[in-house]
Structure formats: structure tokens, C-alpha cells
Amino acid sequence: MFGFDRITHDPDILGGKACIRGMRISVSLIVNLVANGMTVEEIIREYPDLEPEDIRQALRYAAWTAEDAVYIPVGVPA
């Protein structure tokens, strides 16, 4: 999926939220940790099953899903 081979969605894991490699570690958790100042090394210390590429890919995935795009329907009065 668009180069996100570490991002998985499974309805049986966290209700289908975007997770890291099928673990119960969500992309949103990773983004929250980074946004609150944790370094990659600190995150891995807290979650030793993670790898640096997991964190990089979670951030890229979050940026991709938050892409600034405006879609204006054609033929619908404004």
C-alpha cells in the first residue's frame, strides 16, 4: 500500500486502526509520542519491539493521510 509495508489494518487488532506490523501499537500512538517530544531512541526503549523504520514509516503514513487536498464536487452549486 503506497510503500507502507509496516503499516497494517486488521479489524481484530485495535478495531482496524493503522498499526505497526500487526502489533497493538498504533500509528496514532507513535505520532503522539513524537509530537510530545520523545526521540526515536526513547520510543524504542519504551516499546522494544519497534524498529526505527517503524517510527519513520508511521510518521510518513500520518503525513500521507493528512495530505492537504480539497475536493470540490463538479456540477454542485456553491
PDB file of N, CA, C and O in Angstrom:
ATOM      1  N   MET A   1       0.848  -1.182   0.000  1.00  0.00           N
ATOM      2  CA  MET A   1       0.000   0.000   0.000  1.00  0.00           C
ATOM      3  C   MET A   1       0.886   1.235   0.000  1.00  0.00           C
ATOM      4  O   MET A   1       1.301   1.679   1.071  1.00  0.00           O
ATOM      5  N   PHE A   2       1.190   1.803  -1.152  1.00  0.00           N
ATOM      6  CA  PHE A   2       1.913   3.056  -1.279  1.00  0.00           C
ATOM      7  C   PHE A   2       3.242   3.053  -0.523  1.00  0.00           C
ATOM      8  O   PHE A   2       3.666   4.099  -0.032  1.00  0.00           O
ATOM      9  N   GLY A   3       3.902   1.907  -0.419  1.00  0.00           N
ATOM     10  CA  GLY A   3       5.191   1.837   0.245  1.00  0.00           C
ATOM     11  C   GLY A   3       5.118   1.755   1.756  1.00  0.00           C
ATOM     12  O   GLY A   3       6.134   1.932   2.429  1.00  0.00           O
ATOM     13  N   PHE A   4       3.949   1.491   2.304  1.00  0.00           N
ATOM     14  CA  PHE A   4       3.787   1.377   3.755  1.00  0.00           C
ATOM     15  C   PHE A   4       3.687  -0.096   4.143  1.00  0.00           C
ATOM     16  O   PHE A   4       2.635  -0.564   4.577  1.00  0.00           O
ATOM     17  N   ASP A   5       4.787  -0.815   3.983  1.00  0.00           N
ATOM     18  CA  ASP A   5       4.755  -2.246   4.247  1.00  0.00           C
ATOM     19  C   ASP A   5       4.753  -2.589   5.732  1.00  0.00           C
ATOM     20  O   ASP A   5       4.537  -3.747   6.090  1.00  0.00           O
ATOM     21  N   ARG A   6       4.986  -1.621   6.596  1.00  0.00           N
ATOM     22  CA  ARG A   6       4.977  -1.868   8.039  1.00  0.00           C
ATOM     23  C   ARG A   6       3.672  -1.424   8.688  1.00  0.00           C
ATOM     24  O   ARG A   6       3.463  -1.658   9.879  1.00  0.00           O
ATOM     25  N   ILE A   7       2.801  -0.793   7.926  1.00  0.00           N
ATOM     26  CA  ILE A   7       1.528  -0.313   8.451  1.00  0.00           C
ATOM     27  C   ILE A   7       0.457  -1.342   8.086  1.00  0.00           C
ATOM     28  O   ILE A   7       0.277  -1.679   6.916  1.00  0.00           O
ATOM     29  N   THR A   8      -0.249  -1.834   9.104  1.00  0.00           N
ATOM     30  CA  THR A   8      -1.271  -2.850   8.876  1.00  0.00           C
ATOM     31  C   THR A   8      -2.610  -2.394   9.440  1.00  0.00           C
ATOM     32  O   THR A   8      -2.678  -1.559  10.342  1.00  0.00           O
ATOM     33  N   HIS A   9      -3.661  -2.961   8.886  1.00  0.00           N
ATOM     34  CA  HIS A   9      -5.029  -2.723   9.358  1.00  0.00           C
ATOM     35  C   HIS A   9      -5.692  -4.088   9.510  1.00  0.00           C
ATOM     36  O   HIS A   9      -5.799  -4.844   8.545  1.00  0.00           O
ATOM     37  N   ASP A  10      -6.130  -4.393  10.708  1.00  0.00           N
ATOM     38  CA  ASP A  10      -6.777  -5.669  10.963  1.00  0.00           C
ATOM     39  C   ASP A  10      -7.964  -5.407  11.884  1.00  0.00           C
ATOM     40  O   ASP A  10      -7.782  -4.888  12.985  1.00  0.00           O
ATOM     41  N   PRO A  11      -9.170  -5.754  11.458  1.00  0.00           N
ATOM     42  CA  PRO A  11     -10.338  -5.487  12.298  1.00  0.00           C
ATOM     43  C   PRO A  11     -10.254  -6.130  13.678  1.00  0.00           C
ATOM     44  O   PRO A  11     -10.933  -5.690  14.606  1.00  0.00           O
ATOM     45  N   ASP A  12      -9.436  -7.158  13.825  1.00  0.00           N
ATOM     46  CA  ASP A  12      -9.301  -7.832  15.112  1.00  0.00           C
ATOM     47  C   ASP A  12      -8.222  -7.211  16.006  1.00  0.00           C
ATOM     48  O   ASP A  12      -8.057  -7.624  17.154  1.00  0.00           O
ATOM     49  N   ILE A  13      -7.498  -6.233  15.489  1.00  0.00           N
ATOM     50  CA  ILE A  13      -6.453  -5.570  16.276  1.00  0.00           C
ATOM     51  C   ILE A  13      -6.775  -4.086  16.344  1.00  0.00           C
ATOM     52  O   ILE A  13      -6.765  -3.392  15.327  1.00  0.00           O
ATOM     53  N   LEU A  14      -7.057  -3.610  17.534  1.00  0.00           N
ATOM     54  CA  LEU A  14      -7.397  -2.206  17.780  1.00  0.00           C
ATOM     55  C   LEU A  14      -8.519  -1.716  16.866  1.00  0.00           C
ATOM     56  O   LEU A  14      -8.525  -0.558  16.448  1.00  0.00           O
ATOM     57  N   GLY A  15      -9.452  -2.588  16.562  1.00  0.00           N
ATOM     58  CA  GLY A  15     -10.614  -2.207  15.767  1.00  0.00           C
ATOM     59  C   GLY A  15     -10.290  -1.782  14.345  1.00  0.00           C
ATOM     60  O   GLY A  15     -11.067  -1.059  13.722  1.00  0.00           O
ATOM     61  N   GLY A  16      -9.154  -2.223  13.825  1.00  0.00           N
ATOM     62  CA  GLY A  16      -8.793  -1.904  12.447  1.00  0.00           C
ATOM     63  C   GLY A  16      -7.982  -0.629  12.291  1.00  0.00           C
ATOM     64  O   GLY A  16      -7.686  -0.220  11.168  1.00  0.00           O
ATOM     65  N   LYS A  17      -7.616   0.008  13.404  1.00  0.00           N
ATOM     66  CA  LYS A  17      -6.776   1.211  13.317  1.00  0.00           C
ATOM     67  C   LYS A  17      -5.444   0.859  12.678  1.00  0.00           C
ATOM     68  O   LYS A  17      -5.006  -0.291  12.724  1.00  0.00           O
ATOM     69  N   ALA A  18      -4.809   1.844  12.087  1.00  0.00           N
ATOM     70  CA  ALA A  18      -3.490   1.651  11.499  1.00  0.00           C
ATOM     71  C   ALA A  18      -2.500   1.317  12.609  1.00  0.00           C
ATOM     72  O   ALA A  18      -2.337   2.075  13.565  1.00  0.00           O
ATOM     73  N   CYS A  19      -1.839   0.163  12.464  1.00  0.00           N
ATOM     74  CA  CYS A  19      -0.894  -0.327  13.471  1.00  0.00           C
ATOM     75  C   CYS A  19       0.448  -0.625  12.828  1.00  0.00           C
ATOM     76  O   CYS A  19       0.587  -0.657  11.605  1.00  0.00           O
ATOM     77  N   ILE A  20       1.417  -0.839  13.679  1.00  0.00           N
ATOM     78  CA  ILE A  20       2.754  -1.198  13.230  1.00  0.00           C
ATOM     79  C   ILE A  20       2.881  -2.720  13.182  1.00  0.00           C
ATOM     80  O   ILE A  20       2.794  -3.390  14.211  1.00  0.00           O
ATOM     81  N   ARG A  21       3.085  -3.250  11.996  1.00  0.00           N
ATOM     82  CA  ARG A  21       3.361  -4.670  11.766  1.00  0.00           C
ATOM     83  C   ARG A  21       2.446  -5.614  12.527  1.00  0.00           C
ATOM     84  O   ARG A  21       2.906  -6.635  13.038  1.00  0.00           O
ATOM     85  N   GLY A  22       1.176  -5.299  12.613  1.00  0.00           N
ATOM     86  CA  GLY A  22       0.222  -6.191  13.250  1.00  0.00           C
ATOM     87  C   GLY A  22       0.272  -6.201  14.764  1.00  0.00           C
ATOM     88  O   GLY A  22      -0.460  -6.956  15.404  1.00  0.00           O
ATOM     89  N   MET A  23       1.129  -5.367  15.348  1.00  0.00           N
ATOM     90  CA  MET A  23       1.203  -5.286  16.806  1.00  0.00           C
ATOM     91  C   MET A  23       0.116  -4.345  17.306  1.00  0.00           C
ATOM     92  O   MET A  23      -0.513  -3.638  16.518  1.00  0.00           O
ATOM     93  N   ARG A  24      -0.095  -4.338  18.567  1.00  0.00           N
ATOM     94  CA  ARG A  24      -1.079  -3.434  19.170  1.00  0.00           C
ATOM     95  C   ARG A  24      -0.436  -2.093  19.501  1.00  0.00           C
ATOM     96  O   ARG A  24      -0.651  -1.524  20.571  1.00  0.00           O
ATOM     97  N   ILE A  25       0.348  -1.611  18.564  1.00  0.00           N
ATOM     98  CA  ILE A  25       0.967  -0.291  18.670  1.00  0.00           C
ATOM     99  C   ILE A  25       0.470   0.503  17.468  1.00  0.00           C
ATOM    100  O   ILE A  25       0.836   0.223  16.326  1.00  0.00           O
ATOM    101  N   SER A  26      -0.365   1.491  17.744  1.00  0.00           N
ATOM    102  CA  SER A  26      -0.997   2.228  16.648  1.00  0.00           C
ATOM    103  C   SER A  26      -0.097   3.336  16.110  1.00  0.00           C
ATOM    104  O   SER A  26       0.789   3.844  16.798  1.00  0.00           O
ATOM    105  N   VAL A  27      -0.358   3.686  14.867  1.00  0.00           N
ATOM    106  CA  VAL A  27       0.327   4.819  14.248  1.00  0.00           C
ATOM    107  C   VAL A  27       0.048   6.081  15.060  1.00  0.00           C
ATOM    108  O   VAL A  27       0.946   6.896  15.271  1.00  0.00           O
ATOM    109  N   SER A  28      -1.188   6.242  15.511  1.00  0.00           N
ATOM    110  CA  SER A  28      -1.522   7.450  16.271  1.00  0.00           C
ATOM    111  C   SER A  28      -0.733   7.540  17.570  1.00  0.00           C
ATOM    112  O   SER A  28      -0.385   8.642  17.994  1.00  0.00           O
ATOM    113  N   LEU A  29      -0.440   6.405  18.217  1.00  0.00           N
ATOM    114  CA  LEU A  29       0.382   6.432  19.421  1.00  0.00           C
ATOM    115  C   LEU A  29       1.781   6.939  19.096  1.00  0.00           C
ATOM    116  O   LEU A  29       2.317   7.793  19.801  1.00  0.00           O
ATOM    117  N   ILE A  30       2.365   6.414  18.034  1.00  0.00           N
ATOM    118  CA  ILE A  30       3.713   6.834  17.635  1.00  0.00           C
ATOM    119  C   ILE A  30       3.737   8.334  17.346  1.00  0.00           C
ATOM    120  O   ILE A  30       4.627   9.045  17.813  1.00  0.00           O
ATOM    121  N   VAL A  31       2.765   8.813  16.579  1.00  0.00           N
ATOM    122  CA  VAL A  31       2.706  10.241  16.241  1.00  0.00           C
ATOM    123  C   VAL A  31       2.568  11.074  17.510  1.00  0.00           C
ATOM    124  O   VAL A  31       3.220  12.108  17.650  1.00  0.00           O
ATOM    125  N   ASN A  32       1.726  10.629  18.429  1.00  0.00           N
ATOM    126  CA  ASN A  32       1.528  11.338  19.693  1.00  0.00           C
ATOM    127  C   ASN A  32       2.830  11.402  20.490  1.00  0.00           C
ATOM    128  O   ASN A  32       3.170  12.451  21.036  1.00  0.00           O
ATOM    129  N   LEU A  33       3.555  10.298  20.560  1.00  0.00           N
ATOM    130  CA  LEU A  33       4.812  10.276  21.304  1.00  0.00           C
ATOM    131  C   LEU A  33       5.827  11.242  20.702  1.00  0.00           C
ATOM    132  O   LEU A  33       6.490  11.981  21.429  1.00  0.00           O
ATOM    133  N   VAL A  34       5.949  11.236  19.384  1.00  0.00           N
ATOM    134  CA  VAL A  34       6.874  12.145  18.710  1.00  0.00           C
ATOM    135  C   VAL A  34       6.434  13.600  18.912  1.00  0.00           C
ATOM    136  O   VAL A  34       7.257  14.474  19.182  1.00  0.00           O
ATOM    137  N   ALA A  35       5.144  13.842  18.779  1.00  0.00           N
ATOM    138  CA  ALA A  35       4.621  15.208  18.937  1.00  0.00           C
ATOM    139  C   ALA A  35       4.856  15.734  20.346  1.00  0.00           C
ATOM    140  O   ALA A  35       4.947  16.944  20.552  1.00  0.00           O
ATOM    141  N   ASN A  36       4.952  14.836  21.310  1.00  0.00           N
ATOM    142  CA  ASN A  36       5.190  15.244  22.692  1.00  0.00           C
ATOM    143  C   ASN A  36       6.656  15.191  23.087  1.00  0.00           C
ATOM    144  O   ASN A  36       6.997  15.233  24.269  1.00  0.00           O
ATOM    145  N   GLY A  37       7.525  15.098  22.074  1.00  0.00           N
ATOM    146  CA  GLY A  37       8.946  15.290  22.312  1.00  0.00           C
ATOM    147  C   GLY A  37       9.804  14.061  22.495  1.00  0.00           C
ATOM    148  O   GLY A  37      11.002  14.190  22.747  1.00  0.00           O
ATOM    149  N   MET A  38       9.236  12.869  22.379  1.00  0.00           N
ATOM    150  CA  MET A  38      10.073  11.675  22.535  1.00  0.00           C
ATOM    151  C   MET A  38      10.927  11.460  21.289  1.00  0.00           C
ATOM    152  O   MET A  38      10.475  11.673  20.164  1.00  0.00           O
ATOM    153  N   THR A  39      12.150  11.039  21.509  1.00  0.00           N
ATOM    154  CA  THR A  39      13.035  10.715  20.399  1.00  0.00           C
ATOM    155  C   THR A  39      12.778   9.274  19.958  1.00  0.00           C
ATOM    156  O   THR A  39      12.107   8.506  20.647  1.00  0.00           O
ATOM    157  N   VAL A  40      13.317   8.934  18.814  1.00  0.00           N
ATOM    158  CA  VAL A  40      13.205   7.562  18.316  1.00  0.00           C
ATOM    159  C   VAL A  40      13.800   6.602  19.341  1.00  0.00           C
ATOM    160  O   VAL A  40      13.224   5.550  19.619  1.00  0.00           O
ATOM    161  N   GLU A  41      14.937   6.961  19.893  1.00  0.00           N
ATOM    162  CA  GLU A  41      15.597   6.097  20.869  1.00  0.00           C
ATOM    163  C   GLU A  41      14.737   5.905  22.113  1.00  0.00           C
ATOM    164  O   GLU A  41      14.652   4.793  22.636  1.00  0.00           O
ATOM    165  N   GLU A  42      14.101   6.968  22.595  1.00  0.00           N
ATOM    166  CA  GLU A  42      13.234   6.860  23.773  1.00  0.00           C
ATOM    167  C   GLU A  42      12.013   5.983  23.491  1.00  0.00           C
ATOM    168  O   GLU A  42      11.605   5.185  24.335  1.00  0.00           O
ATOM    169  N   ILE A  43      11.441   6.137  22.306  1.00  0.00           N
ATOM    170  CA  ILE A  43      10.274   5.328  21.938  1.00  0.00           C
ATOM    171  C   ILE A  43      10.654   3.855  21.889  1.00  0.00           C
ATOM    172  O   ILE A  43       9.922   3.004  22.395  1.00  0.00           O
ATOM    173  N   ILE A  44      11.787   3.556  21.285  1.00  0.00           N
ATOM    174  CA  ILE A  44      12.228   2.164  21.184  1.00  0.00           C
ATOM    175  C   ILE A  44      12.551   1.596  22.565  1.00  0.00           C
ATOM    176  O   ILE A  44      12.338   0.410  22.813  1.00  0.00           O
ATOM    177  N   ARG A  45      13.053   2.421  23.445  1.00  0.00           N
ATOM    178  CA  ARG A  45      13.311   1.962  24.811  1.00  0.00           C
ATOM    179  C   ARG A  45      12.000   1.575  25.508  1.00  0.00           C
ATOM    180  O   ARG A  45      11.947   0.593  26.248  1.00  0.00           O
ATOM    181  N   GLU A  46      10.948   2.360  25.262  1.00  0.00           N
ATOM    182  CA  GLU A  46       9.638   2.070  25.863  1.00  0.00           C
ATOM    183  C   GLU A  46       8.916   0.914  25.162  1.00  0.00           C
ATOM    184  O   GLU A  46       8.172   0.163  25.792  1.00  0.00           O
ATOM    185  N   TYR A  47       9.145   0.783  23.859  1.00  0.00           N
ATOM    186  CA  TYR A  47       8.490  -0.241  23.039  1.00  0.00           C
ATOM    187  C   TYR A  47       9.577  -1.004  22.278  1.00  0.00           C
ATOM    188  O   TYR A  47       9.784  -0.756  21.090  1.00  0.00           O
ATOM    189  N   PRO A  48      10.271  -1.925  22.944  1.00  0.00           N
ATOM    190  CA  PRO A  48      11.440  -2.577  22.338  1.00  0.00           C
ATOM    191  C   PRO A  48      11.152  -3.428  21.101  1.00  0.00           C
ATOM    192  O   PRO A  48      12.081  -3.801  20.384  1.00  0.00           O
ATOM    193  N   ASP A  49       9.879  -3.741  20.837  1.00  0.00           N
ATOM    194  CA  ASP A  49       9.564  -4.494  19.621  1.00  0.00           C
ATOM    195  C   ASP A  49       9.602  -3.604  18.379  1.00  0.00           C
ATOM    196  O   ASP A  49       9.611  -4.103  17.254  1.00  0.00           O
ATOM    197  N   LEU A  50       9.624  -2.300  18.584  1.00  0.00           N
ATOM    198  CA  LEU A  50       9.675  -1.377  17.444  1.00  0.00           C
ATOM    199  C   LEU A  50      11.093  -1.254  16.910  1.00  0.00           C
ATOM    200  O   LEU A  50      12.076  -1.494  17.611  1.00  0.00           O
ATOM    201  N   GLU A  51      11.158  -0.868  15.631  1.00  0.00           N
ATOM    202  CA  GLU A  51      12.425  -0.585  14.966  1.00  0.00           C
ATOM    203  C   GLU A  51      12.363   0.849  14.451  1.00  0.00           C
ATOM    204  O   GLU A  51      11.270   1.369  14.224  1.00  0.00           O
ATOM    205  N   PRO A  52      13.505   1.494  14.262  1.00  0.00           N
ATOM    206  CA  PRO A  52      13.493   2.881  13.779  1.00  0.00           C
ATOM    207  C   PRO A  52      12.660   3.067  12.512  1.00  0.00           C
ATOM    208  O   PRO A  52      11.979   4.083  12.370  1.00  0.00           O
ATOM    209  N   GLU A  53      12.701   2.113  11.598  1.00  0.00           N
ATOM    210  CA  GLU A  53      11.923   2.235  10.358  1.00  0.00           C
ATOM    211  C   GLU A  53      10.425   2.212  10.642  1.00  0.00           C
ATOM    212  O   GLU A  53       9.658   2.822   9.896  1.00  0.00           O
ATOM    213  N   ASP A  54       9.985   1.531  11.694  1.00  0.00           N
ATOM    214  CA  ASP A  54       8.570   1.548  12.072  1.00  0.00           C
ATOM    215  C   ASP A  54       8.128   2.974  12.389  1.00  0.00           C
ATOM    216  O   ASP A  54       7.058   3.413  11.968  1.00  0.00           O
ATOM    217  N   ILE A  55       8.951   3.677  13.124  1.00  0.00           N
ATOM    218  CA  ILE A  55       8.613   5.045  13.532  1.00  0.00           C
ATOM    219  C   ILE A  55       8.636   5.966  12.327  1.00  0.00           C
ATOM    220  O   ILE A  55       7.726   6.777  12.158  1.00  0.00           O
ATOM    221  N   ARG A  56       9.651   5.860  11.488  1.00  0.00           N
ATOM    222  CA  ARG A  56       9.713   6.690  10.278  1.00  0.00           C
ATOM    223  C   ARG A  56       8.497   6.455   9.400  1.00  0.00           C
ATOM    224  O   ARG A  56       7.895   7.402   8.894  1.00  0.00           O
ATOM    225  N   GLN A  57       8.137   5.194   9.220  1.00  0.00           N
ATOM    226  CA  GLN A  57       7.008   4.880   8.351  1.00  0.00           C
ATOM    227  C   GLN A  57       5.691   5.348   8.965  1.00  0.00           C
ATOM    228  O   GLN A  57       4.795   5.780   8.240  1.00  0.00           O
ATOM    229  N   ALA A  58       5.559   5.270  10.280  1.00  0.00           N
ATOM    230  CA  ALA A  58       4.345   5.773  10.948  1.00  0.00           C
ATOM    231  C   ALA A  58       4.190   7.266  10.707  1.00  0.00           C
ATOM    232  O   ALA A  58       3.082   7.740  10.459  1.00  0.00           O
ATOM    233  N   LEU A  59       5.271   8.003  10.777  1.00  0.00           N
ATOM    234  CA  LEU A  59       5.208   9.448  10.542  1.00  0.00           C
ATOM    235  C   LEU A  59       4.897   9.759   9.083  1.00  0.00           C
ATOM    236  O   LEU A  59       4.116  10.664   8.791  1.00  0.00           O
ATOM    237  N   ARG A  60       5.504   9.011   8.170  1.00  0.00           N
ATOM    238  CA  ARG A  60       5.205   9.218   6.750  1.00  0.00           C
ATOM    239  C   ARG A  60       3.751   8.879   6.447  1.00  0.00           C
ATOM    240  O   ARG A  60       3.098   9.580   5.675  1.00  0.00           O
ATOM    241  N   TYR A  61       3.241   7.807   7.052  1.00  0.00           N
ATOM    242  CA  TYR A  61       1.845   7.409   6.850  1.00  0.00           C
ATOM    243  C   TYR A  61       0.909   8.496   7.377  1.00  0.00           C
ATOM    244  O   TYR A  61      -0.066   8.852   6.714  1.00  0.00           O
ATOM    245  N   ALA A  62       1.201   9.023   8.564  1.00  0.00           N
ATOM    246  CA  ALA A  62       0.368  10.081   9.135  1.00  0.00           C
ATOM    247  C   ALA A  62       0.369  11.316   8.235  1.00  0.00           C
ATOM    248  O   ALA A  62      -0.676  11.933   8.027  1.00  0.00           O
ATOM    249  N   ALA A  63       1.525  11.674   7.705  1.00  0.00           N
ATOM    250  CA  ALA A  63       1.598  12.822   6.793  1.00  0.00           C
ATOM    251  C   ALA A  63       0.805  12.549   5.523  1.00  0.00           C
ATOM    252  O   ALA A  63       0.121  13.436   5.012  1.00  0.00           O
ATOM    253  N   TRP A  64       0.894  11.336   5.016  1.00  0.00           N
ATOM    254  CA  TRP A  64       0.170  10.975   3.798  1.00  0.00           C
ATOM    255  C   TRP A  64      -1.333  11.058   4.022  1.00  0.00           C
ATOM    256  O   TRP A  64      -2.058  11.561   3.163  1.00  0.00           O
ATOM    257  N   THR A  65      -1.813  10.568   5.171  1.00  0.00           N
ATOM    258  CA  THR A  65      -3.261  10.589   5.423  1.00  0.00           C
ATOM    259  C   THR A  65      -3.772  11.991   5.716  1.00  0.00           C
ATOM    260  O   THR A  65      -4.964  12.262   5.569  1.00  0.00           O
ATOM    261  N   ALA A  66      -2.882  12.881   6.126  1.00  0.00           N
ATOM    262  CA  ALA A  66      -3.290  14.257   6.444  1.00  0.00           C
ATOM    263  C   ALA A  66      -3.023  15.214   5.286  1.00  0.00           C
ATOM    264  O   ALA A  66      -3.038  16.431   5.467  1.00  0.00           O
ATOM    265  N   GLU A  67      -2.781  14.672   4.110  1.00  0.00           N
ATOM    266  CA  GLU A  67      -2.473  15.499   2.942  1.00  0.00           C
ATOM    267  C   GLU A  67      -3.529  16.580   2.765  1.00  0.00           C
ATOM    268  O   GLU A  67      -4.730  16.325   2.851  1.00  0.00           O
ATOM    269  N   ASP A  68      -3.053  17.785   2.518  1.00  0.00           N
ATOM    270  CA  ASP A  68      -3.962  18.907   2.297  1.00  0.00           C
ATOM    271  C   ASP A  68      -4.510  18.855   0.877  1.00  0.00           C
ATOM    272  O   ASP A  68      -3.865  19.306  -0.070  1.00  0.00           O
ATOM    273  N   ALA A  69      -5.677  18.315   0.749  1.00  0.00           N
ATOM    274  CA  ALA A  69      -6.331  18.245  -0.559  1.00  0.00           C
ATOM    275  C   ALA A  69      -7.781  18.676  -0.384  1.00  0.00           C
ATOM    276  O   ALA A  69      -8.470  18.243   0.539  1.00  0.00           O
ATOM    277  N   VAL A  70      -8.217  19.524  -1.274  1.00  0.00           N
ATOM    278  CA  VAL A  70      -9.603  19.985  -1.249  1.00  0.00           C
ATOM    279  C   VAL A  70     -10.289  19.443  -2.487  1.00  0.00           C
ATOM    280  O   VAL A  70      -9.813  19.635  -3.606  1.00  0.00           O
ATOM    281  N   TYR A  71     -11.413  18.762  -2.284  1.00  0.00           N
ATOM    282  CA  TYR A  71     -12.165  18.212  -3.395  1.00  0.00           C
ATOM    283  C   TYR A  71     -13.475  18.973  -3.516  1.00  0.00           C
ATOM    284  O   TYR A  71     -14.282  19.001  -2.587  1.00  0.00           O
ATOM    285  N   ILE A  72     -13.673  19.583  -4.666  1.00  0.00           N
ATOM    286  CA  ILE A  72     -14.881  20.341  -4.922  1.00  0.00           C
ATOM    287  C   ILE A  72     -15.718  19.560  -5.916  1.00  0.00           C
ATOM    288  O   ILE A  72     -15.273  19.324  -7.039  1.00  0.00           O
ATOM    289  N   PRO A  73     -16.921  19.151  -5.532  1.00  0.00           N
ATOM    290  CA  PRO A  73     -17.767  18.394  -6.456  1.00  0.00           C
ATOM    291  C   PRO A  73     -18.086  19.224  -7.715  1.00  0.00           C
ATOM    292  O   PRO A  73     -18.363  20.421  -7.638  1.00  0.00           O
ATOM    293  N   VAL A  74     -18.040  18.568  -8.838  1.00  0.00           N
ATOM    294  CA  VAL A  74     -18.358  19.224 -10.106  1.00  0.00           C
ATOM    295  C   VAL A  74     -19.872  19.250 -10.291  1.00  0.00           C
ATOM    296  O   VAL A  74     -20.546  18.246 -10.060  1.00  0.00           O
ATOM    297  N   GLY A  75     -20.401  20.387 -10.703  1.00  0.00           N
ATOM    298  CA  GLY A  75     -21.824  20.491 -11.009  1.00  0.00           C
ATOM    299  C   GLY A  75     -22.708  20.713  -9.793  1.00  0.00           C
ATOM    300  O   GLY A  75     -23.933  20.660  -9.900  1.00  0.00           O
ATOM    301  N   VAL A  76     -22.103  20.959  -8.643  1.00  0.00           N
ATOM    302  CA  VAL A  76     -22.897  21.228  -7.440  1.00  0.00           C
ATOM    303  C   VAL A  76     -22.782  22.717  -7.134  1.00  0.00           C
ATOM    304  O   VAL A  76     -21.669  23.226  -6.998  1.00  0.00           O
ATOM    305  N   PRO A  77     -23.899  23.426  -7.023  1.00  0.00           N
ATOM    306  CA  PRO A  77     -23.823  24.865  -6.748  1.00  0.00           C
ATOM    307  C   PRO A  77     -23.141  25.128  -5.409  1.00  0.00           C
ATOM    308  O   PRO A  77     -23.347  24.414  -4.427  1.00  0.00           O
ATOM    309  N   ALA A  78     -22.338  26.159  -5.405  1.00  0.00           N
ATOM    310  CA  ALA A  78     -21.599  26.515  -4.185  1.00  0.00           C
ATOM    311  C   ALA A  78     -22.463  27.286  -3.219  1.00  0.00           C
ATOM    312  O   ALA A  78     -22.000  27.663  -2.142  1.00  0.00           O
TER     313      ALA A  78
END
